[in-house]
């Protein structure tokens, strides 16, 4: 993985996308939206990555973050 430590002369803009595997056949995909105080994810389910499991027990959860970056 290559890391950038400074902006280019025109700048850049990055957008993360999250994909989660929730360990019991459930998966989800969502935008990189930061949680804001007062938000209720249950009232706006498309805003955040989420899944609702119907089984109990320990789950192995994997989260993959993909960045799409535009350089100017």
PQR file of N, CA, C, O and H, with PARSE charges and radii, in Angstrom:
ATOM      1  N   UNK A   1       0.845  -1.175   0.000 -0.4000 1.5000
ATOM      2  CA  UNK A   1       0.000   0.000   0.000 -0.0000 2.0000
ATOM      3  C   UNK A   1       0.886   1.233   0.000  0.5500 1.7000
ATOM      4  O   UNK A   1       1.833   1.334   0.780 -0.5500 1.4000
ATOM      5  N   UNK A   2       0.573   2.151  -0.868 -0.4000 1.5000
ATOM      6  CA  UNK A   2       1.329   3.392  -0.949 -0.0000 2.0000
ATOM      7  C   UNK A   2       0.624   4.478  -0.151  0.5500 1.7000
ATOM      8  O   UNK A   2      -0.592   4.638  -0.256 -0.5500 1.4000
ATOM      9  H   UNK A   2      -0.197   2.069  -1.502  0.4000 1.0000
ATOM     10  N   UNK A   3       1.368   5.212   0.631 -0.4000 1.5000
ATOM     11  CA  UNK A   3       0.786   6.277   1.444 -0.0000 2.0000
ATOM     12  C   UNK A   3       1.204   7.638   0.910  0.5500 1.7000
ATOM     13  O   UNK A   3       2.340   7.834   0.479 -0.5500 1.4000
ATOM     14  H   UNK A   3       2.356   5.082   0.715  0.4000 1.0000
ATOM     15  N   UNK A   4       0.266   8.569   0.949 -0.4000 1.5000
ATOM     16  CA  UNK A   4       0.560   9.950   0.568 -0.0000 2.0000
ATOM     17  C   UNK A   4       0.729  10.766   1.841  0.5500 1.7000
ATOM     18  O   UNK A   4      -0.051  10.630   2.783 -0.5500 1.4000
ATOM     19  H   UNK A   4      -0.657   8.410   1.300  0.4000 1.0000
ATOM     20  N   UNK A   5       1.736  11.603   1.863 -0.4000 1.5000
ATOM     21  CA  UNK A   5       1.973  12.428   3.045 -0.0000 2.0000
ATOM     22  C   UNK A   5       1.691  13.903   2.785  0.5500 1.7000
ATOM     23  O   UNK A   5       1.667  14.699   3.724 -0.5500 1.4000
ATOM     24  H   UNK A   5       2.370  11.714   1.097  0.4000 1.0000
ATOM     25  N   UNK A   6       1.477  14.283   1.517 -0.4000 1.5000
ATOM     26  CA  UNK A   6       1.198  15.679   1.190 -0.0000 2.0000
ATOM     27  C   UNK A   6       0.250  15.733  -0.001  0.5500 1.7000
ATOM     28  O   UNK A   6       0.229  14.823  -0.830 -0.5500 1.4000
ATOM     29  H   UNK A   6       1.497  13.636   0.754  0.4000 1.0000
ATOM     30  N   UNK A   7      -0.520  16.788  -0.079 -0.4000 1.5000
ATOM     31  CA  UNK A   7      -1.432  16.978  -1.203 -0.0000 2.0000
ATOM     32  C   UNK A   7      -0.663  17.360  -2.449  0.5500 1.7000
ATOM     33  O   UNK A   7       0.406  17.966  -2.377 -0.5500 1.4000
ATOM     34  H   UNK A   7      -0.502  17.527   0.594  0.4000 1.0000
ATOM     35  N   UNK A   8      -1.227  16.993  -3.606 -0.4000 1.5000
ATOM     36  CA  UNK A   8      -0.653  17.422  -4.866 -0.0000 2.0000
ATOM     37  C   UNK A   8      -1.000  18.878  -5.115  0.5500 1.7000
ATOM     38  O   UNK A   8      -1.770  19.462  -4.352 -0.5500 1.4000
ATOM     39  H   UNK A   8      -2.096  16.500  -3.665  0.4000 1.0000
ATOM     40  N   UNK A   9      -0.455  19.477  -6.158 -0.4000 1.5000
ATOM     41  CA  UNK A   9      -0.700  20.901  -6.423 -0.0000 2.0000
ATOM     42  C   UNK A   9      -2.176  21.221  -6.650  0.5500 1.7000
ATOM     43  O   UNK A   9      -2.610  22.326  -6.322 -0.5500 1.4000
ATOM     44  H   UNK A   9       0.170  19.003  -6.778  0.4000 1.0000
ATOM     45  N   UNK A  10      -2.964  20.292  -7.202 -0.4000 1.5000
ATOM     46  CA  UNK A  10      -4.382  20.538  -7.448 -0.0000 2.0000
ATOM     47  C   UNK A  10      -5.273  19.985  -6.358  0.5500 1.7000
ATOM     48  O   UNK A  10      -6.476  20.243  -6.353 -0.5500 1.4000
ATOM     49  H   UNK A  10      -2.612  19.395  -7.469  0.4000 1.0000
ATOM     50  N   UNK A  11      -4.702  19.225  -5.431 -0.4000 1.5000
ATOM     51  CA  UNK A  11      -5.471  18.621  -4.353 -0.0000 2.0000
ATOM     52  C   UNK A  11      -6.059  17.277  -4.737  0.5500 1.7000
ATOM     53  O   UNK A  11      -5.887  16.811  -5.863 -0.5500 1.4000
ATOM     54  H   UNK A  11      -3.725  19.015  -5.435  0.4000 1.0000
ATOM     55  N   UNK A  12      -6.734  16.676  -3.822 -0.4000 1.5000
ATOM     56  CA  UNK A  12      -7.400  15.403  -4.068 -0.0000 2.0000
ATOM     57  C   UNK A  12      -8.643  15.298  -3.199  0.5500 1.7000
ATOM     58  O   UNK A  12      -8.799  16.015  -2.211 -0.5500 1.4000
ATOM     59  H   UNK A  12      -6.874  17.055  -2.908  0.4000 1.0000
ATOM     60  N   UNK A  13      -9.527  14.381  -3.597 -0.4000 1.5000
ATOM     61  CA  UNK A  13     -10.761  14.149  -2.854 -0.0000 2.0000
ATOM     62  C   UNK A  13     -10.942  12.645  -2.745  0.5500 1.7000
ATOM     63  O   UNK A  13     -10.907  11.942  -3.756 -0.5500 1.4000
ATOM     64  H   UNK A  13      -9.400  13.799  -4.400  0.4000 1.0000
ATOM     65  N   UNK A  14     -11.136  12.142  -1.531 -0.4000 1.5000
ATOM     66  CA  UNK A  14     -11.306  10.711  -1.321 -0.0000 2.0000
ATOM     67  C   UNK A  14     -12.660  10.376  -0.729  0.5500 1.7000
ATOM     68  O   UNK A  14     -13.163  11.096   0.133 -0.5500 1.4000
ATOM     69  H   UNK A  14     -11.165  12.712  -0.710  0.4000 1.0000
ATOM     70  N   UNK A  15     -13.257   9.277  -1.192 -0.4000 1.5000
ATOM     71  CA  UNK A  15     -14.541   8.788  -0.687 -0.0000 2.0000
ATOM     72  C   UNK A  15     -14.399   7.323  -0.316  0.5500 1.7000
ATOM     73  O   UNK A  15     -14.083   6.502  -1.177 -0.5500 1.4000
ATOM     74  H   UNK A  15     -12.849   8.692  -1.893  0.4000 1.0000
ATOM     75  N   UNK A  16     -14.627   6.973   0.949 -0.4000 1.5000
ATOM     76  CA  UNK A  16     -14.573   5.560   1.322 -0.0000 2.0000
ATOM     77  C   UNK A  16     -15.912   4.861   1.078  0.5500 1.7000
ATOM     78  O   UNK A  16     -16.976   5.472   1.178 -0.5500 1.4000
ATOM     79  H   UNK A  16     -14.884   7.640   1.648  0.4000 1.0000
ATOM     80  N   UNK A  17     -15.837   3.577   0.759 -0.4000 1.5000
ATOM     81  CA  UNK A  17     -17.007   2.713   0.687 -0.0000 2.0000
ATOM     82  C   UNK A  17     -16.703   1.525   1.582  0.5500 1.7000
ATOM     83  O   UNK A  17     -15.598   0.984   1.546 -0.5500 1.4000
ATOM     84  H   UNK A  17     -14.973   3.081   0.677  0.4000 1.0000
ATOM     85  N   UNK A  18     -17.676   1.117   2.384 -0.4000 1.5000
ATOM     86  CA  UNK A  18     -17.488   0.022   3.324 -0.0000 2.0000
ATOM     87  C   UNK A  18     -18.258  -1.202   2.866  0.5500 1.7000
ATOM     88  O   UNK A  18     -19.383  -1.093   2.376 -0.5500 1.4000
ATOM     89  H   UNK A  18     -18.574   1.557   2.413  0.4000 1.0000
ATOM     90  N   UNK A  19     -17.642  -2.376   3.029 -0.4000 1.5000
ATOM     91  CA  UNK A  19     -18.325  -3.641   2.778 -0.0000 2.0000
ATOM     92  C   UNK A  19     -18.080  -4.511   3.997  0.5500 1.7000
ATOM     93  O   UNK A  19     -16.938  -4.747   4.390 -0.5500 1.4000
ATOM     94  H   UNK A  19     -16.729  -2.464   3.427  0.4000 1.0000
ATOM     95  N   UNK A  20     -19.153  -4.976   4.579 -0.4000 1.5000
ATOM     96  CA  UNK A  20     -19.036  -5.803   5.776 -0.0000 2.0000
ATOM     97  C   UNK A  20     -19.564  -7.203   5.532  0.5500 1.7000
ATOM     98  O   UNK A  20     -20.590  -7.394   4.879 -0.5500 1.4000
ATOM     99  H   UNK A  20     -20.081  -4.783   4.259  0.4000 1.0000
ATOM    100  N   UNK A  21     -18.845  -8.176   6.068 -0.4000 1.5000
ATOM    101  CA  UNK A  21     -19.308  -9.564   6.095 -0.0000 2.0000
ATOM    102  C   UNK A  21     -19.544  -9.844   7.567  0.5500 1.7000
ATOM    103  O   UNK A  21     -18.604  -9.838   8.362 -0.5500 1.4000
ATOM    104  H   UNK A  21     -18.012  -8.020   6.599  0.4000 1.0000
ATOM    105  N   UNK A  22     -20.798 -10.092   7.933 -0.4000 1.5000
ATOM    106  CA  UNK A  22     -21.170 -10.176   9.337 -0.0000 2.0000
ATOM    107  C   UNK A  22     -21.132 -11.586   9.915  0.5500 1.7000
ATOM    108  O   UNK A  22     -21.647 -11.827  11.007 -0.5500 1.4000
ATOM    109  H   UNK A  22     -21.561 -10.097   7.287  0.4000 1.0000
ATOM    110  N   UNK A  23     -20.521 -12.522   9.179 -0.4000 1.5000
ATOM    111  CA  UNK A  23     -20.190 -13.821   9.752 -0.0000 2.0000
ATOM    112  C   UNK A  23     -21.259 -14.883   9.746  0.5500 1.7000
ATOM    113  O   UNK A  23     -20.973 -16.023  10.113 -0.5500 1.4000
ATOM    114  H   UNK A  23     -20.103 -12.327   8.291  0.4000 1.0000
ATOM    115  N   UNK A  24     -22.477 -14.570   9.349 -0.4000 1.5000
ATOM    116  CA  UNK A  24     -23.515 -15.606   9.350 -0.0000 2.0000
ATOM    117  C   UNK A  24     -24.334 -15.550   8.067  0.5500 1.7000
ATOM    118  O   UNK A  24     -25.540 -15.797   8.065 -0.5500 1.4000
ATOM    119  H   UNK A  24     -22.709 -13.645   9.050  0.4000 1.0000
ATOM    120  N   UNK A  25     -23.645 -15.217   6.971 -0.4000 1.5000
ATOM    121  CA  UNK A  25     -24.318 -15.130   5.688 -0.0000 2.0000
ATOM    122  C   UNK A  25     -24.821 -13.738   5.361  0.5500 1.7000
ATOM    123  O   UNK A  25     -25.232 -13.482   4.230 -0.5500 1.4000
ATOM    124  H   UNK A  25     -22.666 -15.016   6.972  0.4000 1.0000
ATOM    125  N   UNK A  26     -24.798 -12.833   6.328 -0.4000 1.5000
ATOM    126  CA  UNK A  26     -25.227 -11.456   6.080 -0.0000 2.0000
ATOM    127  C   UNK A  26     -24.052 -10.630   5.587  0.5500 1.7000
ATOM    128  O   UNK A  26     -22.925 -10.795   6.055 -0.5500 1.4000
ATOM    129  H   UNK A  26     -24.464 -13.041   7.248  0.4000 1.0000
ATOM    130  N   UNK A  27     -24.316  -9.757   4.657 -0.4000 1.5000
ATOM    131  CA  UNK A  27     -23.294  -8.823   4.220 -0.0000 2.0000
ATOM    132  C   UNK A  27     -23.977  -7.493   3.951  0.5500 1.7000
ATOM    133  O   UNK A  27     -25.197  -7.427   3.808 -0.5500 1.4000
ATOM    134  H   UNK A  27     -25.231  -9.623   4.276  0.4000 1.0000
ATOM    135  N   UNK A  28     -23.198  -6.460   3.885 -0.4000 1.5000
ATOM    136  CA  UNK A  28     -23.750  -5.143   3.646 -0.0000 2.0000
ATOM    137  C   UNK A  28     -22.731  -4.269   2.960  0.5500 1.7000
ATOM    138  O   UNK A  28     -21.531  -4.539   3.007 -0.5500 1.4000
ATOM    139  H   UNK A  28     -22.207  -6.513   4.002  0.4000 1.0000
ATOM    140  N   UNK A  29     -23.204  -3.234   2.331 -0.4000 1.5000
ATOM    141  CA  UNK A  29     -22.337  -2.291   1.646 -0.0000 2.0000
ATOM    142  C   UNK A  29     -22.910  -0.911   1.884  0.5500 1.7000
ATOM    143  O   UNK A  29     -24.127  -0.728   1.870 -0.5500 1.4000
ATOM    144  H   UNK A  29     -24.179  -3.014   2.293  0.4000 1.0000
ATOM    145  N   UNK A  30     -22.048   0.054   2.100 -0.4000 1.5000
ATOM    146  CA  UNK A  30     -22.569   1.389   2.362 -0.0000 2.0000
ATOM    147  C   UNK A  30     -21.548   2.472   2.123  0.5500 1.7000
ATOM    148  O   UNK A  30     -20.362   2.197   1.946 -0.5500 1.4000
ATOM    149  H   UNK A  30     -21.059  -0.094   2.111  0.4000 1.0000
ATOM    150  N   UNK A  31     -22.016   3.708   2.119 -0.4000 1.5000
ATOM    151  CA  UNK A  31     -21.124   4.839   1.910 -0.0000 2.0000
ATOM    152  C   UNK A  31     -20.273   5.090   3.144  0.5500 1.7000
ATOM    153  O   UNK A  31     -20.557   4.577   4.227 -0.5500 1.4000
ATOM    154  H   UNK A  31     -22.980   3.931   2.263  0.4000 1.0000
ATOM    155  N   UNK A  32     -19.248   5.871   2.970 -0.4000 1.5000
ATOM    156  CA  UNK A  32     -18.386   6.243   4.088 -0.0000 2.0000
ATOM    157  C   UNK A  32     -18.939   7.446   4.810  0.5500 1.7000
ATOM    158  O   UNK A  32     -18.343   8.522   4.773 -0.5500 1.4000
ATOM    159  H   UNK A  32     -19.017   6.288   2.091  0.4000 1.0000
ATOM    160  N   UNK A  33     -20.064   7.279   5.464 -0.4000 1.5000
ATOM    161  CA  UNK A  33     -20.726   8.372   6.156 -0.0000 2.0000
ATOM    162  C   UNK A  33     -20.319   8.387   7.627  0.5500 1.7000
ATOM    163  O   UNK A  33     -20.493   7.395   8.334 -0.5500 1.4000
ATOM    164  H   UNK A  33     -20.548   6.405   5.494  0.4000 1.0000
ATOM    165  N   UNK A  34     -19.789   9.492   8.075 -0.4000 1.5000
ATOM    166  CA  UNK A  34     -19.401   9.616   9.482 -0.0000 2.0000
ATOM    167  C   UNK A  34     -20.653   9.763  10.342  0.5500 1.7000
ATOM    168  O   UNK A  34     -21.594  10.457   9.956 -0.5500 1.4000
ATOM    169  H   UNK A  34     -19.648  10.298   7.500  0.4000 1.0000
ATOM    170  N   UNK A  35     -20.668   9.118  11.498 -0.4000 1.5000
ATOM    171  CA  UNK A  35     -21.798   9.245  12.416 -0.0000 2.0000
ATOM    172  C   UNK A  35     -21.876  10.673  12.924  0.5500 1.7000
ATOM    173  O   UNK A  35     -20.860  11.274  13.274 -0.5500 1.4000
ATOM    174  H   UNK A  35     -19.904   8.555  11.812  0.4000 1.0000
ATOM    175  N   UNK A  36     -23.076  11.207  12.961 -0.4000 1.5000
ATOM    176  CA  UNK A  36     -23.292  12.550  13.463 -0.0000 2.0000
ATOM    177  C   UNK A  36     -24.200  12.482  14.682  0.5500 1.7000
ATOM    178  O   UNK A  36     -25.178  11.734  14.691 -0.5500 1.4000
ATOM    179  H   UNK A  36     -23.901  10.719  12.677  0.4000 1.0000
ATOM    180  N   UNK A  37     -23.879  13.263  15.713 -0.4000 1.5000
ATOM    181  CA  UNK A  37     -24.673  13.288  16.932 -0.0000 2.0000
ATOM    182  C   UNK A  37     -26.133  13.559  16.601  0.5500 1.7000
ATOM    183  O   UNK A  37     -26.451  14.472  15.838 -0.5500 1.4000
ATOM    184  H   UNK A  37     -23.084  13.870  15.705  0.4000 1.0000
ATOM    185  N   UNK A  38     -27.012  12.761  17.179 -0.4000 1.5000
ATOM    186  CA  UNK A  38     -28.437  12.925  16.938 -0.0000 2.0000
ATOM    187  C   UNK A  38     -28.978  12.021  15.839  0.5500 1.7000
ATOM    188  O   UNK A  38     -30.191  11.856  15.716 -0.5500 1.4000
ATOM    189  H   UNK A  38     -26.754  12.020  17.799  0.4000 1.0000
ATOM    190  N   UNK A  39     -28.081  11.427  15.030 -0.4000 1.5000
ATOM    191  CA  UNK A  39     -28.537  10.492  13.995 -0.0000 2.0000
ATOM    192  C   UNK A  39     -29.132   9.252  14.641  0.5500 1.7000
ATOM    193  O   UNK A  39     -28.687   8.825  15.707 -0.5500 1.4000
ATOM    194  H   UNK A  39     -27.095  11.560  15.130  0.4000 1.0000
ATOM    195  N   UNK A  40     -30.117   8.688  14.008 -0.4000 1.5000
ATOM    196  CA  UNK A  40     -30.708   7.420  14.425 -0.0000 2.0000
ATOM    197  C   UNK A  40     -30.670   6.489  13.219  0.5500 1.7000
ATOM    198  O   UNK A  40     -31.547   6.550  12.358 -0.5500 1.4000
ATOM    199  H   UNK A  40     -30.478   9.035  13.142  0.4000 1.0000
ATOM    200  N   UNK A  41     -29.649   5.621  13.154 -0.4000 1.5000
ATOM    201  CA  UNK A  41     -29.530   4.724  12.005 -0.0000 2.0000
ATOM    202  C   UNK A  41     -30.797   3.912  11.736  0.5500 1.7000
ATOM    203  O   UNK A  41     -31.074   3.575  10.585 -0.5500 1.4000
ATOM    204  H   UNK A  41     -28.937   5.572  13.854  0.4000 1.0000
ATOM    205  N   UNK A  42     -31.568   3.593  12.773 -0.4000 1.5000
ATOM    206  CA  UNK A  42     -32.803   2.833  12.555 -0.0000 2.0000
ATOM    207  C   UNK A  42     -33.843   3.637  11.791  0.5500 1.7000
ATOM    208  O   UNK A  42     -34.729   3.056  11.163 -0.5500 1.4000
ATOM    209  H   UNK A  42     -31.344   3.867  13.708  0.4000 1.0000
ATOM    210  N   UNK A  43     -33.754   4.954  11.834 -0.4000 1.5000
ATOM    211  CA  UNK A  43     -34.710   5.804  11.105 -0.0000 2.0000
ATOM    212  C   UNK A  43     -34.247   6.134   9.691  0.5500 1.7000
ATOM    213  O   UNK A  43     -35.053   6.559   8.864 -0.5500 1.4000
ATOM    214  H   UNK A  43     -33.035   5.426  12.344  0.4000 1.0000
ATOM    215  N   UNK A  44     -32.975   5.950   9.404 -0.4000 1.5000
ATOM    216  CA  UNK A  44     -32.415   6.222   8.085 -0.0000 2.0000
ATOM    217  C   UNK A  44     -31.468   5.086   7.722  0.5500 1.7000
ATOM    218  O   UNK A  44     -30.255   5.288   7.664 -0.5500 1.4000
ATOM    219  H   UNK A  44     -32.319   5.605  10.076  0.4000 1.0000
ATOM    220  N   UNK A  45     -32.013   3.880   7.473 -0.4000 1.5000
ATOM    221  CA  UNK A  45     -31.180   2.693   7.302 -0.0000 2.0000
ATOM    222  C   UNK A  45     -30.229   2.740   6.109  0.5500 1.7000
ATOM    223  O   UNK A  45     -29.257   1.984   6.097 -0.5500 1.4000
ATOM    224  H   UNK A  45     -32.998   3.716   7.519  0.4000 1.0000
ATOM    225  N   UNK A  46     -30.455   3.577   5.120 -0.4000 1.5000
ATOM    226  CA  UNK A  46     -29.564   3.648   3.979 -0.0000 2.0000
ATOM    227  C   UNK A  46     -28.332   4.494   4.205  0.5500 1.7000
ATOM    228  O   UNK A  46     -27.427   4.509   3.370 -0.5500 1.4000
ATOM    229  H   UNK A  46     -31.244   4.191   5.131  0.4000 1.0000
ATOM    230  N   UNK A  47     -28.284   5.202   5.326 -0.4000 1.5000
ATOM    231  CA  UNK A  47     -27.176   6.117   5.571 -0.0000 2.0000
ATOM    232  C   UNK A  47     -25.915   5.411   6.058  0.5500 1.7000
ATOM    233  O   UNK A  47     -24.803   5.842   5.753 -0.5500 1.4000
ATOM    234  H   UNK A  47     -29.019   5.190   6.004  0.4000 1.0000
ATOM    235  N   UNK A  48     -26.082   4.333   6.810 -0.4000 1.5000
ATOM    236  CA  UNK A  48     -24.948   3.633   7.396 -0.0000 2.0000
ATOM    237  C   UNK A  48     -24.957   2.154   7.005  0.5500 1.7000
ATOM    238  O   UNK A  48     -26.012   1.578   6.738 -0.5500 1.4000
ATOM    239  H   UNK A  48     -26.986   3.982   7.059  0.4000 1.0000
ATOM    240  N   UNK A  49     -23.776   1.555   6.975 -0.4000 1.5000
ATOM    241  CA  UNK A  49     -23.648   0.123   6.752 -0.0000 2.0000
ATOM    242  C   UNK A  49     -24.240  -0.595   7.948  0.5500 1.7000
ATOM    243  O   UNK A  49     -23.926  -0.260   9.090 -0.5500 1.4000
ATOM    244  H   UNK A  49     -22.919   2.023   7.191  0.4000 1.0000
ATOM    245  N   UNK A  50     -25.106  -1.593   7.699 -0.4000 1.5000
ATOM    246  CA  UNK A  50     -25.751  -2.278   8.813 -0.0000 2.0000
ATOM    247  C   UNK A  50     -26.246  -3.653   8.369  0.5500 1.7000
ATOM    248  O   UNK A  50     -26.342  -3.944   7.177 -0.5500 1.4000
ATOM    249  H   UNK A  50     -25.361  -1.865   6.771  0.4000 1.0000
ATOM    250  N   UNK A  51     -26.553  -4.478   9.344 -0.4000 1.5000
ATOM    251  CA  UNK A  51     -27.182  -5.782   9.106 -0.0000 2.0000
ATOM    252  C   UNK A  51     -27.869  -6.189  10.392  0.5500 1.7000
ATOM    253  O   UNK A  51     -27.452  -5.788  11.479 -0.5500 1.4000
ATOM    254  H   UNK A  51     -26.475  -4.242  10.313  0.4000 1.0000
ATOM    255  N   UNK A  52     -28.919  -6.984  10.275 -0.4000 1.5000
ATOM    256  CA  UNK A  52     -29.651  -7.468  11.445 -0.0000 2.0000
ATOM    257  C   UNK A  52     -29.597  -8.987  11.442  0.5500 1.7000
ATOM    258  O   UNK A  52     -30.130  -9.634  10.541 -0.5500 1.4000
ATOM    259  H   UNK A  52     -29.257  -7.310   9.393  0.4000 1.0000
ATOM    260  N   UNK A  53     -28.957  -9.544  12.443 -0.4000 1.5000
ATOM    261  CA  UNK A  53     -28.817 -10.993  12.550 -0.0000 2.0000
ATOM    262  C   UNK A  53     -30.025 -11.591  13.257  0.5500 1.7000
ATOM    263  O   UNK A  53     -30.579 -10.991  14.178 -0.5500 1.4000
ATOM    264  H   UNK A  53     -28.523  -9.017  13.175  0.4000 1.0000
ATOM    265  N   UNK A  54     -30.423 -12.766  12.820 -0.4000 1.5000
ATOM    266  CA  UNK A  54     -31.542 -13.445  13.468 -0.0000 2.0000
ATOM    267  C   UNK A  54     -31.080 -14.610  14.335  0.5500 1.7000
ATOM    268  O   UNK A  54     -31.900 -15.303  14.938 -0.5500 1.4000
ATOM    269  H   UNK A  54     -29.973 -13.253  12.071  0.4000 1.0000
ATOM    270  N   UNK A  55     -29.766 -14.827  14.399 -0.4000 1.5000
ATOM    271  CA  UNK A  55     -29.241 -15.915  15.220 -0.0000 2.0000
ATOM    272  C   UNK A  55     -28.329 -15.361  16.309  0.5500 1.7000
ATOM    273  O   UNK A  55     -27.712 -14.309  16.144 -0.5500 1.4000
ATOM    274  H   UNK A  55     -29.100 -14.264  13.909  0.4000 1.0000
ATOM    275  N   UNK A  56     -28.253 -16.080  17.417 -0.4000 1.5000
ATOM    276  CA  UNK A  56     -27.394 -15.671  18.526 -0.0000 2.0000
ATOM    277  C   UNK A  56     -26.039 -16.348  18.403  0.5500 1.7000
ATOM    278  O   UNK A  56     -25.859 -17.260  17.596 -0.5500 1.4000
ATOM    279  H   UNK A  56     -28.753 -16.935  17.551  0.4000 1.0000
ATOM    280  N   UNK A  57     -25.106 -15.900  19.197 -0.4000 1.5000
ATOM    281  CA  UNK A  57     -23.796 -16.536  19.236 -0.0000 2.0000
ATOM    282  C   UNK A  57     -22.702 -15.609  18.774  0.5500 1.7000
ATOM    283  O   UNK A  57     -22.952 -14.468  18.384 -0.5500 1.4000
ATOM    284  H   UNK A  57     -25.252 -15.159  19.852  0.4000 1.0000
ATOM    285  N   UNK A  58     -21.483 -16.112  18.824 -0.4000 1.5000
ATOM    286  CA  UNK A  58     -20.305 -15.362  18.427 -0.0000 2.0000
ATOM    287  C   UNK A  58     -20.220 -15.302  16.909  0.5500 1.7000
ATOM    288  O   UNK A  58     -20.439 -16.306  16.231 -0.5500 1.4000
ATOM    289  H   UNK A  58     -21.279 -17.038  19.141  0.4000 1.0000
ATOM    290  N   UNK A  59     -19.906 -14.142  16.383 -0.4000 1.5000
ATOM    291  CA  UNK A  59     -19.775 -13.938  14.943 -0.0000 2.0000
ATOM    292  C   UNK A  59     -18.369 -13.426  14.627  0.5500 1.7000
ATOM    293  O   UNK A  59     -17.766 -12.717  15.433 -0.5500 1.4000
ATOM    294  H   UNK A  59     -19.728 -13.327  16.934  0.4000 1.0000
ATOM    295  N   UNK A  60     -17.858 -13.785  13.470 -0.4000 1.5000
ATOM    296  CA  UNK A  60     -16.598 -13.239  12.966 -0.0000 2.0000
ATOM    297  C   UNK A  60     -16.972 -12.202  11.918  0.5500 1.7000
ATOM    298  O   UNK A  60     -17.538 -12.546  10.880 -0.5500 1.4000
ATOM    299  H   UNK A  60     -18.348 -14.362  12.816  0.4000 1.0000
ATOM    300  N   UNK A  61     -16.660 -10.939  12.179 -0.4000 1.5000
ATOM    301  CA  UNK A  61     -17.053  -9.836  11.302 -0.0000 2.0000
ATOM    302  C   UNK A  61     -15.815  -9.323  10.574  0.5500 1.7000
ATOM    303  O   UNK A  61     -14.770  -9.103  11.186 -0.5500 1.4000
ATOM    304  H   UNK A  61     -16.200 -10.660  13.022  0.4000 1.0000
ATOM    305  N   UNK A  62     -15.945  -9.134   9.254 -0.4000 1.5000
ATOM    306  CA  UNK A  62     -14.865  -8.581   8.443 -0.0000 2.0000
ATOM    307  C   UNK A  62     -15.359  -7.300   7.792  0.5500 1.7000
ATOM    308  O   UNK A  62     -16.437  -7.278   7.197 -0.5500 1.4000
ATOM    309  H   UNK A  62     -16.795  -9.312   8.757  0.4000 1.0000
ATOM    310  N   UNK A  63     -14.576  -6.234   7.902 -0.4000 1.5000
ATOM    311  CA  UNK A  63     -14.915  -4.958   7.285 -0.0000 2.0000
ATOM    312  C   UNK A  63     -13.820  -4.602   6.288  0.5500 1.7000
ATOM    313  O   UNK A  63     -12.640  -4.569   6.637 -0.5500 1.4000
ATOM    314  H   UNK A  63     -13.701  -6.252   8.385  0.4000 1.0000
ATOM    315  N   UNK A  64     -14.216  -4.335   5.048 -0.4000 1.5000
ATOM    316  CA  UNK A  64     -13.279  -3.915   4.011 -0.0000 2.0000
ATOM    317  C   UNK A  64     -13.605  -2.483   3.629  0.5500 1.7000
ATOM    318  O   UNK A  64     -14.755  -2.156   3.336 -0.5500 1.4000
ATOM    319  H   UNK A  64     -15.175  -4.362   4.765  0.4000 1.0000
ATOM    320  N   UNK A  65     -12.590  -1.632   3.631 -0.4000 1.5000
ATOM    321  CA  UNK A  65     -12.779  -0.222   3.257 -0.0000 2.0000
ATOM    322  C   UNK A  65     -12.040   0.009   1.940  0.5500 1.7000
ATOM    323  O   UNK A  65     -10.849  -0.278   1.828 -0.5500 1.4000
ATOM    324  H   UNK A  65     -11.656  -1.897   3.868  0.4000 1.0000
ATOM    325  N   UNK A  66     -12.761   0.531   0.947 -0.4000 1.5000
ATOM    326  CA  UNK A  66     -12.176   0.851  -0.351 -0.0000 2.0000
ATOM    327  C   UNK A  66     -12.285   2.354  -0.567  0.5500 1.7000
ATOM    328  O   UNK A  66     -13.365   2.934  -0.457 -0.5500 1.4000
ATOM    329  H   UNK A  66     -13.729   0.764   1.038  0.4000 1.0000
ATOM    330  N   UNK A  67     -11.156   2.972  -0.875 -0.4000 1.5000
ATOM    331  CA  UNK A  67     -11.141   4.414  -1.114 -0.0000 2.0000
ATOM    332  C   UNK A  67     -11.104   4.677  -2.615  0.5500 1.7000
ATOM    333  O   UNK A  67     -10.321   4.067  -3.343 -0.5500 1.4000
ATOM    334  H   UNK A  67     -10.278   2.501  -0.965  0.4000 1.0000
ATOM    335  N   UNK A  68     -11.955   5.587  -3.067 -0.4000 1.5000
ATOM    336  CA  UNK A  68     -11.916   6.096  -4.441 -0.0000 2.0000
ATOM    337  C   UNK A  68     -11.406   7.520  -4.326  0.5500 1.7000
ATOM    338  O   UNK A  68     -12.029   8.368  -3.687 -0.5500 1.4000
ATOM    339  H   UNK A  68     -12.592   6.083  -2.475  0.4000 1.0000
ATOM    340  N   UNK A  69     -10.250   7.775  -4.959 -0.4000 1.5000
ATOM    341  CA  UNK A  69      -9.601   9.083  -4.826 -0.0000 2.0000
ATOM    342  C   UNK A  69      -9.509   9.746  -6.190  0.5500 1.7000
ATOM    343  O   UNK A  69      -9.124   9.117  -7.175 -0.5500 1.4000
ATOM    344  H   UNK A  69      -9.744   7.086  -5.478  0.4000 1.0000
ATOM    345  N   UNK A  70      -9.865  11.020  -6.235 -0.4000 1.5000
ATOM    346  CA  UNK A  70      -9.741  11.823  -7.446 -0.0000 2.0000
ATOM    347  C   UNK A  70      -8.644  12.848  -7.213  0.5500 1.7000
ATOM    348  O   UNK A  70      -8.688  13.610  -6.248 -0.5500 1.4000
ATOM    349  H   UNK A  70     -10.177  11.531  -5.434  0.4000 1.0000
ATOM    350  N   UNK A  71      -7.667  12.860  -8.096 -0.4000 1.5000
ATOM    351  CA  UNK A  71      -6.577  13.839  -8.020 -0.0000 2.0000
ATOM    352  C   UNK A  71      -6.824  14.928  -9.052  0.5500 1.7000
ATOM    353  O   UNK A  71      -7.244  14.655 -10.177 -0.5500 1.4000
ATOM    354  H   UNK A  71      -7.631  12.241  -8.880  0.4000 1.0000
ATOM    355  N   UNK A  72      -6.557  16.171  -8.651 -0.4000 1.5000
ATOM    356  CA  UNK A  72      -6.685  17.298  -9.582 -0.0000 2.0000
ATOM    357  C   UNK A  72      -5.326  17.859  -9.886  0.5500 1.7000
ATOM    358  O   UNK A  72      -5.210  18.816 -10.652 -0.5500 1.4000
ATOM    359  H   UNK A  72      -6.216  16.392  -7.737  0.4000 1.0000
TER
END
